[in-house]
Amino acid sequence: MLCNTESMTQESSGERAGESEPRVISIVGPTASGKTSLGIQLAQAFAKRGESAEIINADAYQMYRGLDIGTAKPSLEECEAVPHHLIDIVEPEEVMSVARFQELARQCIRELQSRGVRPILVGGSGLYARAAIDDISFPGTDPAVRQRLEERVKHEGAGKLFVELQERDPQAAEHMDPRNERRTIRALEVMEITGKPYSASLPHYRYVIDSVQIGLDLDRDELDKRIGLRTELMRSKGFIEEVQSMRSRLGETSARALGYEQVEAYLDGQISQDEAFDLIAQKTRRLARKQMGWFGRDPRIHWLNALSSNLIEQALVLVDEADRGAFDVIDAQAQTRVARHPLGSVVSA
């Protein structure tokens, strides 16, 4: 699948966009909530008003070539309707990090704005979406330190390393899952490299590029139903064949895309096909809950009911108000607080 993805130079940017420029739009929310559709409809609505807008992908796995069905990548028709960027930009064997994405996304934002085009970020990968527009830095890595910590996990167990993190940086540990050994290792690695608490490098709710975030919310039962339908659609569209053709090329990062491991287990005769797709649906529902928790903590997101009959009109009103600076004070105050938005409760009609 080929969308409109220009060659990007990897330049970093910490500068704010010009005050006179229209706000970058970031559409967030759990998987299967309709983010791609809203992004396309918004771009088309801008076109009717004589404005130009294009979409920047903020999904961690849609950047990999060949991972199409499993990542719910936009169709060729959708990409032809509105130009998409940062899709199909790396091979599945390559590693795509958040830091690398940040460089590419900010370069893409600048390039679009230089042409008078409004960028619309679309994606359910929370850290990727925030990395593009927020005050987030990514300390480097040290292979020797990382290897030493990984060896400790093998011999001492991830739990012991997490206890160490709790003792050295309780603020960071409070917001981490002790079962996520990769993140524990990363936290300890950063602390050893920088000599500072890991929490010092955690994201702040502060835009470095003037933006407005629109979140899509919907009833959890409806979301679960959508996830079930999407999973069956993946099966009917040939997801098994996609995994067969890609499995020898999946790298360390791309192999984590949801669904590929389950289909590989089926192909290896470990589980039935029905069991594989039941697992995919189950894990997707679990992912959606995690996304709800992640996005629900950001007090700057403006939540809309994904099933609202006038969703586009509501979104346009929010963007116009943001362009006028209506949310600037609220966004500035958000740096010192965390929201607890109950996603799944549906916020507006």
Phi, psi and omega per residue, in radians:
M1 nan 2.314 3.134
L2 -2.150 2.087 2.981
C3 -1.843 3.140 -3.141
N4 -1.330 1.683 -3.139
T5 -2.215 1.845 -3.130
E6 -1.357 2.807 3.070
S7 -1.213 2.185 -3.072
M8 -1.865 2.351 3.005
T9 -1.548 2.495 -3.055
Q10 -1.572 1.499 3.099
E11 -2.042 2.400 3.125
S12 -1.527 2.786 3.126
S13 -2.581 2.209 3.056
G14 -2.051 0.159 -3.070
E15 -1.567 2.542 3.096
R16 -1.317 2.575 3.067
A17 -1.159 2.730 -3.141
G18 -1.025 2.474 -3.063
E19 -1.060 -0.431 -3.072
S20 -1.476 -0.150 -3.092
E21 -1.403 2.532 3.054
P22 -1.034 2.594 -3.101
R23 -1.169 2.515 2.937
V24 -1.189 2.417 3.100
I25 -1.794 2.310 3.048
S26 -2.115 2.049 -3.138
I27 -1.753 2.080 -3.064
V28 -2.219 3.030 -3.140
G29 2.480 3.001 -3.095
P30 -1.184 2.816 3.114
T31 -1.014 2.524 3.113
A32 1.254 0.278 -3.139
S33 -1.563 -0.120 3.072
G34 1.752 0.455 -3.081
K35 -1.135 -0.777 -3.130
T36 -1.065 -0.778 -3.140
S37 -1.065 -0.766 3.139
L38 -1.134 -0.713 3.133
G39 -1.047 -0.769 3.138
I40 -1.157 -0.781 -3.137
Q41 -1.135 -0.625 3.087
L42 -1.129 -0.795 3.132
A43 -1.050 -0.708 3.131
Q44 -1.197 -0.613 3.087
A45 -1.163 -0.680 3.076
F46 -1.101 -0.706 -3.138
A47 -1.045 -0.665 3.116
K48 -1.155 -0.436 3.117
R49 -1.589 0.105 3.132
G50 1.446 0.245 3.110
E51 -1.880 2.862 -3.119
S52 -2.114 2.388 3.114
A53 -2.526 2.517 3.094
E54 -2.366 2.781 -3.000
I55 -1.760 2.392 3.018
I56 -1.981 2.148 3.139
N57 -1.209 2.329 3.062
A58 -2.172 0.499 3.054
D59 -1.698 2.293 -3.014
A60 -1.102 -0.456 -3.009
Y61 -1.914 -0.249 3.112
Q62 -1.270 -0.115 3.095
M63 -1.351 -0.259 -3.081
Y64 -1.541 2.258 3.084
R65 -1.169 2.382 3.080
G66 1.611 -0.346 3.094
L67 -1.605 1.409 -2.975
D68 -1.791 -1.105 -3.064
I69 -1.167 -0.779 -3.082
G70 -1.145 -0.430 -3.130
T71 -1.776 0.087 -3.108
A72 0.941 0.775 -3.121
K73 -1.108 2.537 3.104
P74 -0.971 2.511 -3.126
S75 -1.276 2.905 3.102
L76 -1.040 -0.665 3.133
E77 -1.123 -0.715 3.132
E78 -1.163 -0.664 3.123
C79 -1.225 -0.513 3.083
E80 -1.321 -0.528 3.138
A81 -1.206 -0.700 3.128
V82 -2.476 2.239 3.122
P83 -1.001 2.331 3.091
H84 -1.997 2.527 -3.140
H85 -2.163 2.741 3.129
L86 1.072 0.632 2.968
I87 -2.046 2.423 -3.141
D88 1.007 0.844 -3.096
I89 -1.891 -0.186 3.110
V90 -2.362 2.685 3.076
E91 -1.360 2.671 -3.102
P92 -1.084 -0.404 3.119
E93 -1.306 -0.339 -3.079
E94 -1.393 2.878 3.088
V95 -1.850 2.219 3.052
M96 -1.931 2.025 3.129
S97 -1.760 2.846 3.083
V98 -1.118 -0.653 -3.140
A99 -1.091 -0.749 3.124
R100 -1.157 -0.733 3.105
F101 -1.044 -0.720 -3.129
Q102 -0.986 -0.778 3.129
E103 -1.095 -0.809 -3.117
L104 -1.142 -0.769 -3.087
A105 -1.136 -0.747 -3.121
R106 -1.208 -0.625 3.048
Q107 -1.115 -0.721 3.136
C108 -1.143 -0.727 3.099
I109 -1.035 -0.816 -3.140
R110 -1.092 -0.703 -3.106
E111 -1.137 -0.749 3.119
L112 -1.144 -0.796 -3.121
Q113 -1.110 -0.549 3.121
S114 -1.159 -0.385 3.106
R115 -1.702 0.092 -3.131
G116 1.346 0.402 -3.125
V117 -1.828 2.303 3.118
R118 -1.421 2.189 3.091
P119 -1.380 2.410 3.035
I120 -2.122 1.884 3.079
L121 -1.390 2.347 3.139
V122 -2.353 2.161 3.090
G123 2.988 2.647 -3.140
G124 -1.721 0.029 3.096
S125 -1.471 1.733 -2.963
G126 -0.967 -0.816 -3.102
L127 -1.170 -0.627 3.104
Y128 -1.136 -0.777 -3.124
A129 -1.074 -0.718 -3.130
R130 -1.311 -0.589 -3.111
A131 -1.034 -0.548 -3.097
A132 -1.204 -0.564 -2.949
I133 -2.188 -0.176 -3.001
D134 -1.841 2.944 3.092
D135 -1.363 1.453 -3.124
I136 -2.327 2.265 3.065
S137 -2.028 2.689 -3.102
F138 -2.187 1.741 3.115
P139 -1.005 2.657 -3.121
G140 -1.177 -3.105 3.141
T141 -2.057 2.786 3.072
D142 -2.329 1.846 -3.073
P143 -0.959 -0.626 -3.122
A144 -1.183 -0.765 3.110
V145 -1.133 -0.777 3.141
R146 -1.048 -0.787 -3.126
Q147 -1.099 -0.709 -3.140
R148 -1.110 -0.710 3.120
L149 -1.192 -0.675 3.105
E150 -1.128 -0.651 3.081
E151 -1.138 -0.663 3.101
R152 -1.104 -0.674 3.103
V153 -1.066 -0.725 -3.135
K154 -1.100 -0.686 -3.036
H155 -1.639 -0.564 -3.070
E156 -1.851 -0.380 -3.091
G157 1.644 2.567 -3.095
A158 -1.120 -0.541 -3.111
G159 -1.061 -0.695 -3.119
K160 -1.170 -0.673 3.107
L161 -1.169 -0.603 3.123
F162 -1.188 -0.656 3.072
V163 -1.063 -0.704 3.085
E164 -1.069 -0.728 3.112
L165 -1.106 -0.721 3.119
Q166 -1.039 -0.681 -3.119
E167 -1.259 -0.665 -3.055
R168 -1.507 -0.546 -3.110
D169 -2.595 1.305 -3.098
P170 -1.045 -0.525 -3.137
Q171 -1.119 -0.722 3.113
A172 -1.241 -0.759 -3.087
A173 -1.091 -0.555 -3.108
E174 -1.030 -0.521 -3.065
H175 -1.833 0.298 -3.099
M176 -2.094 2.674 3.108
D177 -1.528 2.047 -3.114
P178 -1.072 -0.294 3.121
R179 -1.456 -0.208 -3.125
N180 -1.537 1.470 -3.050
E181 -1.161 -0.517 3.130
R182 -1.097 -0.709 -3.119
R183 -1.282 -0.614 3.079
T184 -1.087 -0.791 3.110
I185 -1.045 -0.774 -3.129
R186 -1.079 -0.742 -3.129
A187 -1.077 -0.809 3.137
L188 -1.169 -0.613 3.097
E189 -1.091 -0.832 -3.131
V190 -1.074 -0.713 -3.133
M191 -1.114 -0.673 3.135
E192 -1.244 -0.645 -3.115
I193 -1.256 -0.791 -3.021
T194 -1.601 -0.390 -3.061
G195 1.297 0.218 -3.130
K196 -2.127 2.809 3.058
P197 -1.037 2.563 3.115
Y198 -1.075 -0.582 -3.122
S199 -1.074 -0.387 3.129
A200 -1.172 -0.402 -3.122
S201 -1.776 0.050 -3.119
L202 -1.235 2.733 -3.089
P203 -1.085 2.550 3.022
H204 -1.926 2.580 3.117
Y205 -1.402 1.141 -3.134
R206 -2.444 2.144 3.133
Y207 -1.255 2.380 2.926
V208 -1.817 -0.168 2.997
I209 -2.248 2.160 -3.077
D210 -0.991 2.147 -2.986
S211 -2.528 2.909 2.950
V212 -2.375 2.284 -3.127
Q213 -1.808 2.279 3.092
I214 -2.020 2.124 -3.140
G215 -1.824 2.464 3.103
L216 -1.812 2.156 -3.118
D217 -2.105 2.612 3.031
L218 -2.779 2.817 -3.119
D219 -0.966 2.438 -3.058
R220 -1.100 -0.636 3.098
D221 -1.107 -0.709 3.119
E222 -1.166 -0.696 3.108
L223 -1.101 -0.760 3.114
D224 -1.073 -0.660 3.112
K225 -1.122 -0.738 3.117
R226 -1.102 -0.706 3.137
I227 -1.116 -0.719 3.095
G228 -1.075 -0.757 3.125
L229 -1.153 -0.710 3.124
R230 -1.106 -0.703 -3.136
T231 -1.101 -0.761 3.117
E232 -1.169 -0.593 3.096
L233 -1.141 -0.675 3.079
M234 -1.012 -0.759 -3.134
R235 -1.117 -0.788 -3.079
S236 -1.244 -0.424 -3.113
K237 -1.496 -0.085 3.067
G238 1.818 0.561 -3.120
F239 -1.099 -0.635 3.128
I240 -1.059 -0.779 3.126
E241 -1.133 -0.636 3.106
E242 -1.084 -0.785 3.140
V243 -1.131 -0.707 3.103
Q244 -0.997 -0.729 -3.081
S245 -1.361 -0.389 -3.032
M246 -1.839 -0.269 -2.919
R247 -1.061 -0.558 -3.136
S248 -1.329 -0.200 -3.082
R249 -1.869 -0.106 -3.080
L250 -1.206 2.236 3.120
G251 -1.615 -3.009 -3.088
E252 -1.035 -0.672 -3.097
T253 -1.519 -0.851 -3.072
S254 -1.113 -0.486 -3.125
A255 -1.146 -0.280 -3.130
R256 -1.444 -0.113 3.120
A257 -1.019 2.315 -3.028
L258 -1.077 2.321 3.068
G259 1.879 -0.555 -3.055
Y260 -1.203 -0.721 3.121
E261 -1.107 -0.692 -3.113
Q262 -1.178 -0.718 3.119
V263 -1.214 -0.617 3.077
E264 -1.090 -0.658 3.098
A265 -1.098 -0.669 3.068
Y266 -1.147 -0.791 -3.128
L267 -1.095 -0.492 3.133
D268 -1.535 0.068 3.082
G269 1.368 0.244 -3.097
Q270 -1.428 -0.546 3.124
I271 -2.459 2.891 3.106
S272 -1.391 2.930 3.130
Q273 -1.114 -0.749 3.118
D274 -1.071 -0.725 3.119
E275 -1.094 -0.679 3.142
A276 -1.071 -0.813 -3.091
F277 -1.328 -0.485 3.005
D278 -1.126 -0.702 3.106
L279 -1.135 -0.698 3.125
I280 -1.079 -0.799 3.128
A281 -1.094 -0.737 -3.137
Q282 -1.096 -0.810 -3.131
K283 -1.206 -0.548 3.091
T284 -1.197 -0.694 3.069
R285 -1.084 -0.710 3.115
R286 -1.119 -0.722 3.092
L287 -1.056 -0.759 -3.133
A288 -1.041 -0.685 3.113
R289 -1.124 -0.714 3.114
K290 -1.120 -0.714 3.109
Q291 -1.102 -0.676 3.098
M292 -1.036 -0.746 3.119
G293 -1.144 -0.733 -3.120
W294 -1.112 -0.961 -3.082
F295 -1.213 -0.530 -3.115
G296 -1.157 -0.260 3.130
R297 -1.519 -0.178 -3.078
D298 -1.579 1.921 -3.067
P299 -1.264 -0.126 -3.091
R300 -1.571 -0.182 -3.078
I301 -1.323 2.343 3.081
H302 -1.711 1.976 -2.995
W303 -1.578 2.364 3.087
L304 -2.237 2.616 3.071
N305 -1.264 2.051 -3.092
A306 -1.053 -0.396 -3.097
L307 -1.721 0.123 -3.119
S308 -1.090 2.446 -3.118
S309 -1.233 -0.358 3.122
N310 -2.103 0.728 -3.087
L311 -1.001 -0.789 -3.100
I312 -1.097 -0.754 -3.140
E313 -1.086 -0.741 3.122
Q314 -1.109 -0.738 -3.134
A315 -1.114 -0.723 3.138
L316 -1.116 -0.678 3.100
V317 -1.075 -0.769 3.123
L318 -1.061 -0.768 -3.131
V319 -1.123 -0.774 3.138
D320 -1.083 -0.713 3.115
E321 -1.147 -0.701 3.118
A322 -1.106 -0.725 3.115
D323 -1.048 -0.536 3.133
R324 -1.457 -0.048 3.126
G325 1.482 0.303 -3.055
A326 -1.121 -0.430 -3.065
F327 -1.877 0.114 -3.031
D328 -1.030 -0.782 -3.117
V329 -1.158 -0.752 3.135
I330 -1.084 -0.768 -3.136
D331 -1.114 -0.652 3.129
A332 -1.173 -0.703 3.131
Q333 -1.186 -0.423 -3.085
A334 -1.129 -0.292 -3.130
Q335 -1.076 -0.438 -3.039
T336 -1.872 0.152 -3.127
R337 -2.506 2.872 3.119
V338 -2.207 2.357 3.141
A339 -1.450 2.850 2.992
R340 -2.329 1.198 -3.111
H341 -1.393 2.190 -3.104
P342 -1.414 1.425 3.124
L343 -1.053 2.525 -3.079
G344 1.741 -0.089 3.129
S345 -1.662 -0.213 -3.125
V346 1.100 2.024 -2.940
V347 -1.740 -0.498 3.138
S348 -2.539 2.659 -3.072
A349 -1.308 nan nan
